[in-house]
């Protein structure tokens, strides 16, 4: 009986199978990288703002507390954007003629709010409350990163659901004493999980992973 396949057929078949597996793996890898990349998540991408406001200068250099500008962060679901009057409380006295700050002065003269671009902008179907996280011992830097080191504000974390749920499942790894919530330089101690378990009990923190917690 004549031979149906050439001797090289096995090699061709194996090579083809390997190529298909490699192509599928590469496609999945590229899709994962794109899903986590800055062009999708905007992580470490500073959006254009009406004024190039530097958290590094105001927080680190000048020592301004987060709550001075974000006045409602401890009591409201929204951290709050600073009113022009807050900016002018300093800049009516210092850098009062700086060209860069003309939009602030124009806002103050006209009463028209500055149109800041939100950096941490969750979808409308996600419920998030700043005040409950602050009062349960979640530090600003845990979610927002070291803003005191950011000349321009950008998003440090993806804010994807799996990132949030990881903290909700293991709150003891992330909580800190309430008096350290606004301390940007806070470093978790070596016994973080032991301290975390103590704080979880003291602050009555629940491991909330039900869909309804965030999707109401």
C-alpha positions as CSV (number, residue, x, y, z in Angstrom):
1,X,0.0,0.0,0.0
2,X,1.4,3.4,-1.0
3,X,2.3,5.8,1.8
4,X,-0.4,8.4,2.3
5,X,1.7,11.0,4.1
6,X,5.2,12.2,3.6
7,X,7.7,11.6,6.4
8,X,7.6,15.4,7.1
9,X,3.9,15.4,7.8
10,X,4.4,14.7,11.6
11,X,6.8,17.6,11.9
12,X,4.4,19.9,10.0
13,X,1.5,18.8,12.3
14,X,3.5,19.3,15.5
15,X,4.8,22.7,14.3
16,X,1.3,23.8,13.4
17,X,-0.1,22.8,16.8
18,X,2.7,24.6,18.6
19,X,2.1,27.7,16.4
20,X,-1.6,27.7,17.2
21,X,-0.9,27.3,21.0
22,X,1.7,30.1,20.8
23,X,-0.7,32.4,18.9
24,X,-3.5,31.8,21.4
25,X,-1.2,32.4,24.3
26,X,0.2,35.6,22.7
27,X,-3.3,36.9,22.1
28,X,-4.3,36.3,25.7
29,X,-1.1,37.9,26.9
30,X,-1.6,41.0,24.7
31,X,-5.2,41.3,25.8
32,X,-4.2,41.1,29.5
33,X,-1.5,43.7,29.0
34,X,-3.8,46.1,27.2
35,X,-6.5,45.6,29.8
36,X,-4.0,46.6,32.5
37,X,-2.0,49.1,30.5
38,X,-2.1,52.9,30.9
39,X,-4.0,53.4,27.7
40,X,-7.0,51.5,29.3
41,X,-6.6,52.2,33.0
42,X,-5.0,55.7,32.8
43,X,-2.6,54.6,35.6
44,X,0.3,57.0,36.0
45,X,-1.1,59.2,33.2
46,X,-1.7,62.8,34.4
47,X,-4.7,64.3,32.7
48,X,-4.7,67.9,31.5
49,X,-6.1,70.3,34.1
50,X,-7.0,74.0,34.0
51,X,-4.0,74.6,36.2
52,X,-1.0,72.4,36.6
53,X,-1.6,71.9,40.3
54,X,1.2,70.2,42.2
55,X,0.3,68.0,45.2
56,X,4.0,67.5,45.8
57,X,4.5,71.2,46.3
58,X,1.3,71.8,48.4
59,X,1.4,68.6,50.5
60,X,5.1,67.8,50.9
61,X,6.8,71.2,50.6
62,X,4.1,73.4,52.2
63,X,2.7,70.7,54.6
64,X,-1.0,71.3,53.7
65,X,-3.3,68.6,55.1
66,X,-5.6,66.8,52.6
67,X,-8.6,68.0,54.5
68,X,-7.8,71.6,54.0
69,X,-8.8,71.3,50.3
70,X,-10.9,68.1,50.4
71,X,-13.2,69.4,53.1
72,X,-15.9,66.7,53.0
73,X,-13.7,63.6,52.8
74,X,-14.5,62.6,56.4
75,X,-18.2,63.2,56.3
76,X,-19.4,62.6,52.7
77,X,-19.3,60.0,50.0
78,X,-17.4,62.6,47.8
79,X,-14.0,63.9,49.0
80,X,-14.9,67.3,47.5
81,X,-13.0,69.6,45.1
82,X,-11.6,72.8,46.6
83,X,-13.6,75.9,46.1
84,X,-11.8,78.8,44.4
85,X,-12.1,80.7,47.7
86,X,-9.8,78.0,49.3
87,X,-7.2,78.6,46.7
88,X,-7.5,82.3,47.0
89,X,-7.1,82.2,50.8
90,X,-3.4,81.8,50.1
91,X,-3.0,83.1,46.5
92,X,-4.5,86.4,47.2
93,X,-1.3,87.0,49.3
94,X,1.4,84.9,47.5
95,X,2.0,84.5,43.8
96,X,-1.0,86.8,43.4
97,X,0.2,88.0,40.0
98,X,1.4,84.7,38.6
99,X,0.3,84.2,35.0
100,X,-0.3,80.4,35.7
101,X,-2.9,81.3,38.3
102,X,-4.9,83.6,36.2
103,X,-7.7,80.9,35.8
104,X,-8.0,80.9,39.6
105,X,-8.3,84.7,39.8
106,X,-10.8,84.7,36.9
107,X,-12.9,82.1,38.6
108,X,-12.9,84.2,41.8
109,X,-13.9,87.3,39.9
110,X,-16.7,85.7,37.9
111,X,-17.9,83.1,40.3
112,X,-17.6,80.4,37.6
113,X,-16.1,77.2,39.0
114,X,-12.9,75.8,37.6
115,X,-13.5,72.7,35.6
116,X,-11.1,70.2,37.1
117,X,-10.7,66.8,35.4
118,X,-11.4,64.0,37.9
119,X,-8.5,61.6,38.1
120,X,-10.3,59.0,40.2
121,X,-13.6,58.7,38.4
122,X,-15.6,55.6,39.1
123,X,-18.3,54.4,36.8
124,X,-21.9,55.5,37.7
125,X,-22.9,51.9,38.6
126,X,-20.3,51.8,41.4
127,X,-21.2,53.1,44.8
128,X,-18.2,54.4,46.8
129,X,-18.2,56.3,50.1
130,X,-15.1,58.2,51.1
131,X,-16.2,58.8,54.7
132,X,-16.7,55.2,55.7
133,X,-13.3,54.2,54.4
134,X,-11.6,57.1,56.2
135,X,-13.4,56.3,59.4
136,X,-12.5,52.6,59.2
137,X,-8.7,53.4,59.0
138,X,-8.0,53.2,55.2
139,X,-5.2,55.7,54.5
140,X,-5.4,58.1,51.6
141,X,-2.2,56.8,50.1
142,X,-3.6,53.2,50.1
143,X,-5.9,54.1,47.2
144,X,-4.4,57.3,45.8
145,X,-0.7,56.5,46.2
146,X,1.9,58.9,47.4
147,X,0.3,62.1,46.2
148,X,2.9,64.1,48.2
149,X,5.4,62.9,45.6
150,X,3.3,63.7,42.5
151,X,4.2,67.0,40.7
152,X,1.0,66.4,38.7
153,X,-1.8,64.2,39.9
154,X,-2.3,60.8,38.3
155,X,-4.0,57.5,39.2
156,X,-1.8,55.1,41.1
157,X,-4.1,52.1,41.0
158,X,-6.5,50.7,38.4
159,X,-9.5,50.8,40.8
160,X,-10.7,47.6,39.0
161,X,-13.2,45.5,40.9
162,X,-10.6,42.8,41.7
163,X,-8.3,45.4,43.2
164,X,-11.1,46.7,45.5
165,X,-12.3,43.2,46.4
166,X,-8.8,42.1,47.5
167,X,-8.9,44.8,50.2
168,X,-12.4,43.9,51.2
169,X,-11.5,40.3,51.6
170,X,-8.3,41.0,53.6
171,X,-8.9,44.3,55.4
172,X,-6.3,43.5,58.1
173,X,-3.5,43.9,55.5
174,X,-4.4,47.5,54.7
175,X,-6.0,49.3,57.7
176,X,-4.0,51.6,59.9
177,X,-4.7,53.6,63.1
178,X,-7.2,56.4,62.4
179,X,-4.7,59.0,63.5
180,X,-2.4,57.9,60.6
181,X,-5.0,58.0,57.8
182,X,-3.8,61.3,56.4
183,X,-0.1,60.5,57.0
184,X,1.4,60.1,53.5
185,X,4.7,58.7,54.8
186,X,3.1,56.0,57.0
187,X,4.8,52.6,56.7
188,X,3.0,49.4,57.8
189,X,4.8,47.9,60.8
190,X,6.4,44.4,60.7
191,X,3.4,43.1,62.6
192,X,0.8,44.7,60.2
193,X,-1.5,41.7,60.1
194,X,-1.5,41.4,63.9
195,X,-2.2,45.1,64.2
196,X,-4.7,44.8,61.4
197,X,-6.7,42.1,63.1
198,X,-6.8,44.2,66.2
199,X,-8.0,47.3,64.3
200,X,-10.6,45.3,62.3
201,X,-12.1,44.2,65.6
202,X,-11.8,47.7,67.2
203,X,-13.3,49.5,64.2
204,X,-15.9,46.9,63.6
205,X,-14.7,46.3,60.0
206,X,-16.7,43.8,58.0
207,X,-15.3,41.8,55.1
208,X,-18.0,43.0,52.7
209,X,-17.7,41.1,49.3
210,X,-21.4,40.9,48.4
211,X,-22.2,42.5,45.0
212,X,-24.7,44.8,46.7
213,X,-22.0,46.5,48.7
214,X,-20.8,48.5,45.7
215,X,-23.5,47.9,43.0
216,X,-26.8,49.3,44.4
